[in-house]
Amino acid sequence: MVDYGGGGRALSGAYRGAKFGRRTIVQRSWFKDLLYRSVLMALMVEHPDVEDQRIREAAERMCRILSQTPVPMEAEGFFARVAQWFRNKFTRGVRYPEYRGPSRDSFQARLLRWAYSAASTMRGLEALEYAHFSGGGDPAREFAKRFQWATARVLHDTTGPRSSAQNFVRDEMLRDIEIGVTEAQQQQRIHNRNVALKSIGGGVAGATLSTLGLHSDWQEAVGLTLAGSGAGALMEGLSGTYRVTQNMLAVRRRALAWLLSLAGVLLEWPRLNLPERDVDEDWREYLLRSLDSIVREDVNTLRVILGEMGAEEQLAKLLDAAERVKDDDLYRVITEMETALQFRVREFPFTVRELLYLASGLSPKAGGHSYPEIDPGQRPPQLPPGPDELE
């Protein structure tokens, strides 16, 4: 007797696998083409009509250097690193800054720093010199600016991709950078994810959430499937009953603003010996590292800092706001923060991590979205001709 059900499942699985494989191949070719064309355009910006073999060789060199240069301000942690490795080796095939979800806010900054880090190395400067790149007193910085501009040009060029499939990937990428998913959609995903993890098992779920921290791409990193545990059905059942309102998002943004102010206080607090950095760009990671460092050294210091900030009163106001908008998830997290503040200060960093994870798709900026300036606008100004180019 033929098992049509088993055969159908096998065919369905084979189809999904083939579809994923084809999309991966197209995506890999697109990212390699995007990187190469952006570098080539950045090197040719002074002479757009010239594309000789020397410039093409320099562009290939610079692409290899970029693929070996770590992207600044990338998320850290075990799952985040596995996700980065998976993207670099499989789904994209090249190293490239993450641009989805919360990474949208800092995509342009990380793209610029990444290009500058690669171009400022000895090999990078040699590649620029080989291409006769005139960058003034700091050719690496000039190249990074032009690379950022060229990336925007390539992303907006609908005629550039070699196929309609690549053009579809380009369009999706541009939409993720400029618009992305709405904050309500992102919070819905996070809520369903938390419910699913808790349905697997309390202890395992707690450990997993603690390890994941505020990284949102863990499913891609480890390929975790929820179908076998029955959590998928639970998520589908709850997706229609849980809705994140604009009032809830506004209160969560207020909670993020308070954490951002805490990061600023830690940055300026005397005698902490914390590394100086731009808090506005990677303040979440900075805040978690700083709190962990303070707790390891002297937990009383954290108690003094929170006391001088008036943290207890501020958390009470956040708790009232969460209750008014009926945000049960935020109410629970703020309650745990109050408990840690009053009785177990050593556990305060864990509650901060949970709050950051709860609002991981939320921008602290007002308005609901942050729009990276990906529009290339006018061409960058031409550099003055060198002495040998003057008539």
Buried (B, 14 or more C-beta within 10 A) or exposed (E): EEEEEEEEEEEEEEEEEEEEEEBBEBBBBBBBBBBBBBBBBBBBBBEEEEBEEEBBEBBBBBBBBBBEBEBBBBBBBBBBBBBBEBBBEEBBBBBBBBBBBBBBBBBBBBBBBBBBBBBBBEBBBEBBEBBEBBBEEEBBBBBBBBBBBBBBBBBBBEEBBEEEBBBBBBEEBBEBBBEBBBBBEBBBBBBBBBBBBBBBEEEEBEEBBEEBBBBBBBBBBBEBEBEEBEBBEBBEEBBEEBEBEEEBBEBBBBBBEBBBEBBBEBBEBEEBEBEEEEBBBBBBBBBBBBBBBBBEEEBEBBBEBBEEBEBEEBBEEBBEBBBEBEBEBBBEBBBBBBEBBEEEBEBBBBBBBBBBBBBBBBBBEEEBBBBBEBEBEEEBEEEEEEEEEEE
